């Protein structure tokens, strides 16, 4: 299994050349440079403007590693980190 977190042409080619049976990446417009052509499974995002961590969590959710993605915004509160 190859997970393509980058979503660009170069990472799509590398995933394709890996000969992985499952290649999972982002659906357009979250992927660039025709990257989705190299993936067998594409994951749509609910919105384009989303932070990188949440974007990657959606990819993990698609394969069952992560159950729910928190709403867009800070992942921790400042008072929680003190």
C-alpha positions as CSV (number, residue, x, y, z in Angstrom):
1,X,0.0,0.0,0.0
2,X,1.3,3.4,-0.9
3,X,-0.2,6.6,0.7
4,X,0.4,9.8,-1.3
5,X,0.3,12.6,1.2
6,X,2.0,15.1,-1.2
7,X,-0.4,15.0,-4.1
8,X,1.9,16.2,-6.9
9,X,3.3,14.6,-10.1
10,X,6.5,13.4,-8.6
11,X,4.9,11.6,-5.7
12,X,2.3,10.1,-8.0
13,X,5.0,8.6,-10.2
14,X,7.0,7.3,-7.2
15,X,3.8,5.6,-5.9
16,X,3.1,4.1,-9.3
17,X,6.6,2.8,-9.7
18,X,6.5,1.2,-6.3
19,X,4.1,-1.3,-7.8
20,X,2.0,-1.2,-4.6
21,X,-1.3,-3.0,-5.1
22,X,-3.2,-0.1,-3.4
23,X,-2.2,3.5,-4.2
24,X,-4.3,6.0,-2.2
25,X,-4.1,9.8,-2.6
26,X,-6.2,12.9,-2.7
27,X,-8.9,13.6,-5.3
28,X,-8.8,16.8,-7.5
29,X,-8.7,19.7,-6.8
30,X,-6.7,18.7,-3.6
31,X,-4.1,16.9,-5.9
32,X,-2.0,18.8,-8.4
33,X,-0.3,18.0,-11.7
34,X,-2.7,15.1,-12.6
35,X,-1.5,13.2,-9.6
36,X,-4.9,11.5,-9.2
37,X,-4.2,9.5,-12.4
38,X,-1.6,7.5,-10.6
39,X,-3.8,6.5,-7.6
40,X,-6.3,3.6,-7.5
41,X,-8.3,5.2,-4.7
42,X,-8.8,9.0,-4.4
43,X,-10.0,10.7,-1.3
44,X,-12.1,13.8,-1.6
45,X,-11.7,16.6,0.9
46,X,-14.8,18.4,2.4
47,X,-13.2,21.8,1.6
48,X,-10.1,23.1,-0.1
49,X,-8.8,25.4,2.6
50,X,-7.9,22.9,5.3
51,X,-4.7,22.7,7.3
52,X,-2.1,20.1,6.4
53,X,-2.6,17.9,9.5
54,X,-6.4,17.6,9.0
55,X,-5.9,17.0,5.3
56,X,-3.6,14.0,6.0
57,X,-6.0,12.7,8.7
58,X,-8.7,12.4,6.0
59,X,-6.3,10.1,4.0
60,X,-5.7,8.0,7.1
61,X,-9.5,7.9,7.8
62,X,-10.1,6.5,4.3
63,X,-8.0,3.4,5.2
64,X,-9.5,3.0,8.6
65,X,-6.5,4.2,10.7
66,X,-8.2,7.3,12.1
67,X,-11.9,7.4,13.0
68,X,-12.8,11.1,12.9
69,X,-11.2,14.3,11.8
70,X,-11.6,17.3,14.2
71,X,-13.2,20.5,12.8
72,X,-11.0,22.9,10.9
73,X,-9.1,25.1,13.4
74,X,-6.4,24.6,16.1
75,X,-6.0,21.0,17.2
76,X,-5.1,21.9,20.8
77,X,-6.1,24.8,22.9
78,X,-3.3,27.0,24.3
79,X,-4.4,26.5,27.9
80,X,-4.3,22.7,27.3
81,X,-0.6,22.9,26.4
82,X,0.5,24.8,29.5
